[in-house]
């Protein structure tokens, strides 16, 4: 599903959308002094992954991150370090619901931000410790909220829910097939969820956890439930951090960016490569000159793509490849794992002799040795084309 322009939801429906990410938890269940949203996964704070996931959805206008007062500067540092855009940091409350309410107030009251942001028609609420979220499920939830007033992702229950009696013995169990686990993201017509929070009792603000319930209780809005994917889970315990790291490593090995910069006569060859790879790996294919500052390529790099195939037909494209190396170095992603650059050089020749000379090979080898020091591994492939 292709996104619309910034601030416009997909599917051709004109609707303004913003997101609120509560990130004020203390992480008691995780253990340790660092709240889980600021724990490093692959050298990058967990909250940064969640922000980046929302940031990559072009039709989300503003991203509000709500943090505890003592972590405001930490969050601002993360935003600056990782180059996040469209993000406003807001001081949270003492509970989850109070923090979300503060995040919503940015669109209604100046006291929570230096300037009043434009009120969206639909607002997404998503936990900052749920880093794995794709645009497709966000789109479905947003469009369901547009139609029904509220919507939320759900998943099947993994375990049966039971209730215990006062003596600690089993009282009864619930029929698992009838119940679902409430997940994130959730989305609401802004006026509905804001009114619900305005009417909310102190008890619900202090002890409640479910936003969909507030919309139902205070605004009589029945949320549409949208079946979510298995990767919507929340990082809660220390073991979840290890699981998150494993998933990220797996993702790094399953995405490649194919960059082609060849003459028209070889363009078809450049197209066949990404097409043949698509059945095995996620492919981003772009046709540009690396000497130009391409925003699409910048977005791919900031999205933590670690594998690149550069296809060219120039005699020695080291200068252009250096442009890519410089972009990788300047990017704010930590290169904890090697970035792989595969240089595919097409050489048109009328005879069987290689057109690349010893001097060029020496230059490439020297270049590869230098980039290896930066944890960037360069490999070369010469294809003779007759």
C-alpha positions as CSV (number, residue, x, y, z in Angstrom):
1,X,0.0,0.0,0.0
2,X,1.6,3.2,-1.1
3,X,1.5,6.1,1.4
4,X,0.1,9.4,0.4
5,X,1.8,12.7,0.8
6,X,3.0,13.8,4.3
7,X,0.0,14.2,6.6
8,X,-2.3,12.2,4.3
9,X,-3.1,8.6,5.0
10,X,-2.8,5.9,2.4
11,X,-5.6,4.6,0.2
12,X,-6.4,8.0,-1.3
13,X,-8.3,9.1,1.8
14,X,-7.4,12.6,2.9
15,X,-6.9,12.4,6.7
16,X,-4.2,14.0,8.8
17,X,-2.4,11.7,11.1
18,X,0.1,12.1,14.0
19,X,1.5,9.6,16.6
20,X,2.0,9.6,20.4
21,X,4.7,7.3,21.8
22,X,4.6,6.9,25.6
23,X,8.1,6.3,26.7
24,X,8.0,7.2,30.4
25,X,8.2,3.7,32.0
26,X,10.8,2.9,34.6
27,X,11.4,-0.7,33.4
28,X,11.0,-2.3,36.8
29,X,10.2,-5.7,35.3
30,X,13.4,-5.5,33.1
31,X,15.6,-5.0,36.0
32,X,18.7,-2.7,36.0
33,X,19.1,1.0,36.3
34,X,18.4,1.9,32.7
35,X,14.7,2.1,31.6
36,X,14.0,-0.4,28.9
37,X,13.2,2.2,26.2
38,X,16.7,3.5,26.6
39,X,18.5,0.2,26.6
40,X,20.8,-0.3,23.7
41,X,20.0,-2.9,21.0
42,X,22.8,-3.2,18.4
43,X,24.2,-0.1,19.9
44,X,21.0,2.0,19.4
45,X,18.4,2.8,22.1
46,X,15.2,0.8,21.7
47,X,13.1,4.0,21.6
48,X,15.0,5.1,18.5
49,X,13.8,2.0,16.6
50,X,10.2,2.8,17.4
51,X,10.6,6.4,16.4
52,X,12.3,5.4,13.2
53,X,9.5,3.0,12.4
54,X,7.0,5.9,12.6
55,X,9.3,8.3,10.9
56,X,9.6,6.2,7.8
57,X,5.8,6.4,7.3
58,X,5.7,9.6,5.3
59,X,2.0,10.4,6.0
60,X,2.5,10.7,9.7
61,X,2.9,14.5,10.3
62,X,4.2,14.7,13.9
63,X,5.6,12.2,16.3
64,X,5.2,13.0,20.0
65,X,7.5,11.1,22.4
66,X,6.5,11.3,26.1
67,X,9.2,10.7,28.6
68,X,9.7,11.2,32.3
69,X,11.1,14.6,33.4
70,X,14.5,13.2,34.2
71,X,14.9,11.7,30.7
72,X,13.9,14.6,28.6
73,X,17.5,15.6,27.8
74,X,18.4,12.0,27.1
75,X,15.6,11.8,24.6
76,X,16.6,15.0,22.9
77,X,20.2,13.7,22.7
78,X,18.9,10.6,21.0
79,X,16.9,12.6,18.5
80,X,19.9,14.7,17.6
81,X,22.4,11.8,17.5
82,X,20.2,9.6,15.2
83,X,18.8,12.5,13.1
84,X,15.2,11.9,13.9
85,X,12.7,14.4,12.2
86,X,9.2,15.6,13.0
87,X,9.7,14.6,16.7
88,X,8.5,16.6,19.7
89,X,9.5,15.6,23.2
90,X,6.9,16.0,26.0
91,X,7.2,15.6,29.7
92,X,5.2,12.6,31.0
93,X,3.0,12.1,34.0
94,X,3.2,9.6,36.8
95,X,1.2,6.9,35.0
96,X,0.8,5.6,31.5
97,X,-2.6,7.3,30.9
98,X,-1.4,10.6,32.3
99,X,1.6,10.5,30.0
100,X,-0.5,9.8,27.0
101,X,-2.9,12.6,28.0
102,X,0.1,15.0,28.1
103,X,1.1,13.9,24.7
104,X,-2.4,14.6,23.3
105,X,-2.4,18.1,24.9
106,X,0.4,19.1,22.6
107,X,-2.3,19.5,19.9
108,X,-4.6,21.4,22.2
109,X,-2.6,23.4,24.8
110,X,0.6,25.4,24.4
111,X,1.7,24.6,28.0
112,X,3.1,21.2,27.0
113,X,5.1,22.5,24.0
114,X,6.9,25.6,22.8
115,X,4.4,25.8,20.0
116,X,0.9,24.3,19.3
117,X,1.0,21.6,16.7
118,X,-1.7,21.2,14.2
119,X,-4.4,18.9,15.5
120,X,-4.6,15.7,13.5
121,X,-7.9,14.0,12.5
122,X,-6.5,10.6,13.6
123,X,-3.9,10.0,16.3
124,X,-1.9,6.8,16.7
125,X,-0.8,5.6,20.1
126,X,2.1,3.2,20.1
127,X,4.4,2.0,22.8
128,X,8.0,3.1,22.4
129,X,9.2,-0.4,23.4
130,X,7.5,-2.1,20.5
131,X,10.2,-1.5,17.9
132,X,8.9,-3.9,15.1
133,X,6.0,-2.3,13.3
134,X,5.3,-2.1,9.6
135,X,3.4,0.5,7.7
136,X,0.8,-2.0,6.5
137,X,-0.6,-2.7,10.0
138,X,-0.4,1.1,10.9
139,X,-2.4,1.9,7.8
140,X,-5.1,-0.7,8.6
141,X,-5.5,0.6,12.1
142,X,-5.6,4.2,11.0
143,X,-8.2,3.6,8.3
144,X,-10.3,1.5,10.7
145,X,-10.2,4.4,13.3
146,X,-11.2,6.8,10.6
147,X,-14.3,4.7,9.9
148,X,-15.2,3.5,13.5
149,X,-13.7,6.2,15.7
150,X,-11.2,3.9,17.4
151,X,-9.2,0.8,16.4
152,X,-6.5,-1.4,17.8
153,X,-4.3,-4.3,16.8
154,X,-5.0,-7.7,18.4
155,X,-3.3,-11.1,18.6
156,X,-4.5,-14.5,19.7
157,X,-3.9,-15.4,23.3
158,X,-0.9,-17.6,23.8
159,X,-1.9,-18.9,27.2
160,X,-5.2,-19.6,28.9
161,X,-6.3,-17.0,31.3
162,X,-7.4,-18.3,34.7
163,X,-8.8,-16.6,37.9
164,X,-7.9,-17.7,41.4
165,X,-10.1,-17.9,44.4
166,X,-9.3,-16.2,47.8
167,X,-7.6,-19.4,49.0
168,X,-5.3,-19.5,46.0
169,X,-7.1,-22.3,44.2
170,X,-8.5,-22.2,40.7
171,X,-11.8,-20.4,40.6
172,X,-12.5,-20.5,36.8
173,X,-10.8,-20.2,33.4
174,X,-11.7,-18.2,30.3
175,X,-12.4,-19.8,27.0
176,X,-9.3,-18.8,25.1
177,X,-10.9,-18.8,21.7
178,X,-13.3,-16.0,22.7
179,X,-10.6,-13.6,23.9
180,X,-7.7,-11.7,22.3
181,X,-4.6,-10.0,23.4
182,X,-4.7,-6.2,23.0
183,X,-1.6,-4.9,21.2
184,X,-0.3,-1.7,19.7
185,X,-0.7,0.3,17.5
186,X,-4.0,1.8,18.4
187,X,-5.6,4.7,16.6
188,X,-8.5,7.1,17.4
189,X,-10.3,10.1,15.9
190,X,-8.4,12.8,17.9
191,X,-11.6,14.4,19.2
192,X,-12.9,11.1,20.6
193,X,-9.8,10.1,22.6
194,X,-9.1,13.6,23.8
195,X,-12.6,13.9,25.1
196,X,-12.3,10.5,26.8
197,X,-9.1,11.6,28.6
198,X,-10.7,14.9,29.6
199,X,-13.6,13.0,31.2
200,X,-11.4,10.3,32.7
201,X,-11.6,9.8,36.5
202,X,-8.4,10.0,38.5
203,X,-8.8,6.3,39.3
204,X,-8.7,5.4,35.6
205,X,-5.9,7.8,34.9
206,X,-3.8,6.2,37.7
207,X,-4.7,2.5,37.3
208,X,-6.0,2.0,33.8
209,X,-3.9,0.7,31.0
210,X,-6.2,0.2,28.0
211,X,-6.9,3.3,25.7
212,X,-9.6,1.5,23.8
213,X,-11.5,1.0,27.0
214,X,-11.5,4.7,27.7
215,X,-13.0,5.4,24.3
216,X,-15.7,2.9,25.0
217,X,-16.4,4.0,28.6
218,X,-16.4,7.7,28.2
219,X,-17.4,8.2,24.5
220,X,-19.3,5.0,23.8
221,X,-17.1,4.3,20.9
222,X,-16.7,0.6,20.0
223,X,-13.2,0.1,18.6
224,X,-12.7,-2.0,15.5
225,X,-10.2,-4.8,16.2
226,X,-7.6,-5.4,13.6
227,X,-5.7,-8.7,13.4
228,X,-2.0,-7.9,14.0
229,X,1.2,-9.6,13.0
230,X,3.4,-11.7,15.3
231,X,6.1,-8.9,15.5
232,X,4.0,-6.5,17.5
233,X,5.2,-7.8,20.8
234,X,6.5,-5.5,23.6
235,X,9.9,-5.6,25.2
236,X,9.2,-6.2,28.8
237,X,11.9,-8.5,30.3
238,X,15.7,-8.7,29.8
239,X,15.2,-11.8,27.6
240,X,13.1,-9.7,25.3
241,X,16.1,-7.4,24.6
242,X,18.1,-10.5,23.4
243,X,15.2,-11.5,21.2
244,X,15.0,-8.0,19.8
245,X,18.7,-8.1,19.0
246,X,18.3,-11.4,17.3
247,X,15.4,-10.1,15.1
248,X,17.4,-7.0,14.1
249,X,20.4,-9.1,13.2
250,X,18.2,-11.3,11.1
251,X,16.7,-8.2,9.4
252,X,20.1,-6.9,8.6
253,X,21.0,-10.0,6.7
254,X,17.8,-10.0,4.7
255,X,17.9,-6.6,3.1
256,X,20.1,-5.4,0.2
257,X,20.2,-2.1,-1.7
258,X,21.0,-2.4,-5.4
259,X,22.4,0.8,-6.9
260,X,22.7,0.9,-10.6
261,X,24.5,3.6,-12.7
262,X,24.9,2.2,-16.2
263,X,24.4,3.2,-19.8
264,X,21.1,2.6,-21.4
265,X,22.5,-0.4,-23.3
266,X,23.2,-2.2,-20.0
267,X,20.2,-0.9,-18.1
268,X,18.3,-4.2,-18.5
269,X,21.2,-6.1,-16.9
270,X,21.0,-3.8,-13.9
271,X,17.3,-4.5,-13.6
272,X,17.6,-8.3,-13.8
273,X,19.9,-8.4,-10.7
274,X,17.4,-7.0,-8.1
275,X,14.6,-9.0,-9.8
276,X,16.5,-12.3,-9.3
277,X,17.2,-11.4,-5.7
278,X,13.7,-10.5,-4.7
279,X,12.6,-14.1,-4.1
280,X,15.4,-14.6,-1.5
281,X,15.9,-11.2,0.2
282,X,14.2,-7.8,0.6
283,X,15.5,-5.6,-2.2
284,X,15.7,-1.8,-2.5
285,X,16.6,-1.0,-6.1
286,X,17.6,2.6,-7.1
287,X,19.2,4.0,-10.2
288,X,21.3,7.0,-9.4
289,X,24.7,8.5,-9.6
290,X,26.4,8.2,-6.2
291,X,28.0,11.6,-6.8
292,X,24.5,13.1,-6.2
293,X,23.0,13.5,-2.8
294,X,20.0,11.3,-3.2
295,X,17.4,11.5,-0.4
296,X,16.0,8.0,-1.1
297,X,19.4,6.5,-0.6
298,X,19.9,8.6,2.6
299,X,16.6,7.1,3.9
300,X,17.7,3.6,3.1
301,X,21.0,4.1,4.9
302,X,19.3,5.7,8.0
303,X,16.9,2.7,8.0
304,X,20.0,0.5,8.8
305,X,20.6,-1.3,5.5
306,X,24.0,-3.0,5.8
307,X,24.3,-4.6,2.4
308,X,24.9,-2.8,-0.9
309,X,25.4,-3.9,-4.5
310,X,26.8,-1.2,-6.8
311,X,26.4,-1.9,-10.5
312,X,28.4,0.3,-12.9
313,X,30.0,0.3,-16.3
314,X,32.8,2.8,-15.6
315,X,36.4,1.9,-15.9
316,X,37.1,2.6,-12.3
317,X,34.2,3.7,-10.1
318,X,36.2,4.1,-6.8
319,X,35.4,7.8,-6.6
320,X,31.7,7.2,-6.7
321,X,31.9,4.3,-4.3
322,X,33.8,6.6,-1.9
323,X,30.7,8.8,-2.0
324,X,28.7,5.9,-0.6
325,X,31.4,5.2,2.0
326,X,31.3,8.8,3.1
327,X,27.5,8.7,3.4
328,X,27.7,5.6,5.6
329,X,30.3,7.2,7.8
330,X,28.3,10.4,8.2
331,X,25.1,8.5,8.9
332,X,24.2,8.2,12.6
333,X,23.7,4.5,12.6
334,X,26.4,2.6,14.6
335,X,28.3,0.3,12.4
336,X,28.6,-2.5,14.9
337,X,28.3,-5.2,12.3
338,X,30.1,-5.0,8.9
339,X,28.6,-3.1,6.0
340,X,29.1,-5.1,2.8
341,X,29.7,-3.4,-0.5
342,X,29.8,-5.5,-3.6
343,X,31.0,-3.7,-6.7
344,X,29.8,-5.2,-9.9
345,X,31.6,-3.7,-12.9
346,X,30.3,-4.4,-16.4
347,X,33.1,-4.2,-19.0
348,X,32.1,-4.1,-22.7
349,X,34.9,-5.6,-24.8
350,X,35.2,-6.9,-28.4
351,X,37.8,-9.5,-27.4
352,X,38.4,-12.0,-24.5
353,X,40.9,-9.9,-22.7
354,X,40.0,-8.1,-19.4
355,X,39.8,-4.3,-19.9
356,X,40.7,-3.6,-16.3
357,X,44.4,-3.1,-15.7
358,X,46.8,-3.9,-12.9
359,X,46.8,-0.3,-11.8
360,X,43.0,-0.4,-11.4
361,X,43.2,-3.6,-9.4
362,X,45.8,-2.2,-7.1
363,X,43.6,0.9,-6.5
364,X,40.6,-1.3,-5.7
365,X,42.6,-3.5,-3.3
366,X,44.0,-0.4,-1.5
367,X,40.5,1.1,-1.3
368,X,39.2,-2.2,0.2
369,X,42.0,-2.3,2.8
370,X,41.2,1.2,3.9
371,X,37.4,0.7,4.1
372,X,37.9,-2.5,6.1
373,X,39.4,-0.4,8.9
374,X,36.0,1.3,9.1
375,X,34.1,-2.0,9.3
376,X,33.1,-1.7,5.6
377,X,33.9,-4.8,3.6
378,X,34.4,-4.2,-0.2
379,X,34.2,-7.0,-2.7
380,X,34.6,-6.7,-6.5
381,X,33.0,-8.6,-9.4
382,X,34.1,-7.9,-13.0
383,X,31.7,-9.1,-15.7
384,X,33.0,-9.1,-19.3
385,X,30.1,-8.1,-21.6
386,X,30.3,-8.7,-25.3
